[in-house]
Amino acid sequence: MNNSILIGGSSAGQVYLNPHYANRHGLVAGATGTGKTVTLQCLAEGFSDLGVPVFLADIKGDISGISQSGTSHPKIDERVKLIRIEGYQQRGYPVAFWDVFGKKGTPVRSTLSEMGPQLISRLLDLNETQESVITLVFEFADNEGMLLVDLKDLRTTLEYLGDNSKELGTGFGVSKSSVNAILRRLLMLEREGGDQFFGEPAMQLQDLMRTGPDGRGIVNILAADTLIMNPRVYSTFLLWILSELFENLPELGDPEKPVLVFFFDEAHLLFRDAPKALLEKIEQVVRLIRSKGVGIYFISQSPSDIPDSVLAQLGNRVQHALRAYTPSEQKAVRVAAQSFRVNPALDTVTAIAELGVGEALVSVLQDGGIPSVVERVWVRPPCSRIGEATAAERQAVMNSDPNQQRYATPVDPHSAHEVLLERTAARQQQAQQAELAERAAKHESKPVSRSRSRESAGEAFLKSVARAAGSSLGRKLFRGILGSLLK
């Protein structure tokens, strides 16, 4: 099939993924060591060949070899012959390496304003009361048209609201205890290296949606071997990218092929411990983002790792072997088998336990968006190298990436931290001047009482300035479904 993505083959023929339905999302599942990574690599190659950019997280470092040509091997030759692949040619693919920590790829950053209060609260693992404080902080900054770029901005704004809650009036009152609790969380995040991915220049979506000189889609690989050590940071960061795509890409309906395919490895981390309100919004994003031309493919050990409301939206499925030694594992096998359209010629439950490495059960969407009956197939070998790229090969790719020049050097812009420090200093100076003027008018004939019921001119000035903080520095900022900044 031309312009389709070959997944694999069997005695019944080859199995292809139709790119017209690739934005209907998908699932790649299976136990550790059964071949999920190679399947992911093959799908990424197929989308790239069609000119579709790809984004994926490299959890173990073993997907970076996609940037290099594969080498001949008897097992690869055997699989090519078994599946009857015509014109199989080993070659590398156009790749852009990204890394939150800037070591194994171009630094990738976000600003706090772009991520929004809900995702920041998830990142910091805040309770409901603390999340409401973060929401007030963002509302205050958004009303001011004031950007929160890095953790320094968030800390200063938190302290500003805590110190001036009475003067700011109803709506912006926050308790010092809640502020201090959040500040402690911020300190913990900084110690874990989380401060490195908040700043400018922030990653722009168009830099994930490029094609190479030969028309193939760029495979964007996020180095996640260190990031995954903090699962909450990892899952929140990827969820932010999804929310950016959802909020800022135009409606396309069902295009002939996706504009971007997003692979979410270790997908169970996205849903683990997520509050119900956030799960509902994730489900909504997954349901609606397909009309933006974005396909999401979840990679996990078992379909049971994915909530039913999300699993029901995953039309293209590749199931590798599952081992069933305990009652709960046996239940997971039955759940996986029941998620496929029945093939009368195949005992799906038995097959899932018997699959060899590189073998899978596959069902894809056909014409009209109808799932095909499940087939047992051998997954095709990738054209690129299976395994890691060397440090020198990775560096050569990075040296040729124009994003390196754009993002390599961090920038500290004039944002909330600087604005509020200047505002506080100006208030203090003007309050002192007002106090001096008041004393001069009275010729200092009477000492100023500490217990007087009426406030001094200086105090009145402080409160009026604080309440006038709504005089925006820029236009008011607006947010979308997951709190992501609308641009």
Secondary structure, DSSP 8 states (H G I E B T S, - for coil): -TTSEEEEEETTEEEEE-GGGGGG-EEEE--TTSSHHHHHHHHHHHHHHTT--EEEEESSS-SGGGGSB----HHHHHHHHHHT-TT-------EEEEETTSSSSEE--B-HHHH-HHHHHHHHT--HHHHHHHHHHHHHHHHHT----SHHHHHHHHHHHHHHHHHH-TT----HHHHHHHHHHHHHHHHTTGGGGBSBS---GGGGS-B-TTS-B-EEEEE-TTGGGSHHHHHHHHHHHHHHHHHHS----S-SS-SEEEEESSTHHHHTT--HHHHHHHHHHHHHHGGGTEEEEEEES-GGGS-HHHHTT--EEEE------SHHHHHHHHHHHHTSB--TT--HHHHHHH--TTEEEEE-B-GGG-B-B-EEEEE---SB-SS---HHHHHHHHHT-THHHHHSS-B--S-HHHHHHHHHHHHHHHHHHHHHHHHHHTTT-S---TT-SS--HHHHHHHHHHHGGGS-SS----B-TTS-B--
